[in-house]
Amino acid sequence: MSNGTPRTGTSIGISERTAPGTLPEALTAAVLITQDKVSLKSLAERLWAEYQETLPAAQRSGKLPIDVYTSTTTNFDKALMRIRRGALGACPLLLVAGCEQTWNGKPYRPLDTTGS
């Protein structure tokens, strides 16, 4: 609403005073949730190797069940590089990255797809 009353469901970063159906002049703030690719790749490889040791030799596979090699999404290193070169201007940014330290410490277990 244009009277300054906050609207429910407003997207993060969109000014509460922005009229419905229009774009704000500038972002008030931004939050980027991403990954630290280097530490997560190392963690995934270690967890997968530990899990493989629990399987019979005939069922083992050296190939990770997830792709940790291509970078088609924003990752911590790329985001940090852009922040340091000033690509955001004066927009405040909270950068949150999943990494090995955010892991819950539990060993890898495949999802139960049987519904039992």
N, C-alpha and C positions, 0 to 999 in steps of 0.2 A: 504494500500500500504506500502511497506517496505521503501519508501523514507521519511516517516514521515508525509505525507499529510493525513489529516483526511478523513476518508471515511464517506459518508452519510449513515445514518441508523445504525450506530454502536450501539450495545447494551450498556446500562449503565454498567459500571464496566469493560468492555473489553477495553484493551489498544488500542489506535488508531494505534499503530505500529505493531499490531498483523497481521501476514500474513493471507489472506483469507483461511478458512478451517482448521486453527490450533487454539489450545487453548493458551491463554496467560500464562506466567509463574506464574503470581500472579495478583490478582485483584488490580486495582488502587484505587478504592473506591466502596462503596456499598450504596444503598438506600433501606430501608425496610419500606413498608407502611403496617400498621397493625391496630389492634383495642385494646382499653383498655376495655377488656371484662366486668370488674366489673362495671364501670360507664355506659357502654352501656346497660347492662342487667337492671340496675336500671332505666335508662331512658326509655327503651322499655316497662317495666312493668308499669311505671307511665303513659306514653302516651296511652298505650292500655286501662288501667283502665279509663282514662279520655274519650277516644273515646267510650268505652262501655256505659258510662253514657248518651251518646247522642242517643243511640239506644233504640227501644222498648224492654221491658223486654224479650219477646219471642225470640228476635234475639241476645241477649247477649251471650258471650262466655268468660270464664275465661282463655281459652287457647290462648297463644300468637300465631300469625300467622307465626312467625319465631322461629328458634331454637337458643336460647341463653344459653342453658345449657351444650351442649357438646362442647368440644374444639378440633376440628380436624384441626384447622388452627393456625398459629403462632399468639400469642397475645402479647400485650405490656409487661406483667409481665414475660412471658417466655423469650422474647427477651432481656429484661433488665437483667434477671438472667444470661443469656449466655454472655452478654457483660461484666458484672461485674466479672465473673470468667475467663475472658480473652480468650474466645473461638474464637475470631476474630483475635487474634494476633495483628499485627500492622495495619491492614486494617482500614482506616477511614470509619465510618458508620454514615449515617444520618438516624435516627429512627423517623418516623412520625406515630402517632397513632390517629385514630379517637376516640373521647371520647365525653362525655356530653357537654364539652365546645366547641366542633366543630359543634354541632347541630345548625341548622338554626333557631330554636325557633318556628317553625310552628307546629301546632297540627297534629296528624296522620289523614290522609284521605286515604281511599282505592283507589287503581288505578281504573280508569275508563276503563274497558275492553270492553265496548259496542261500542267504537269508536265515541261516540257523543261528 
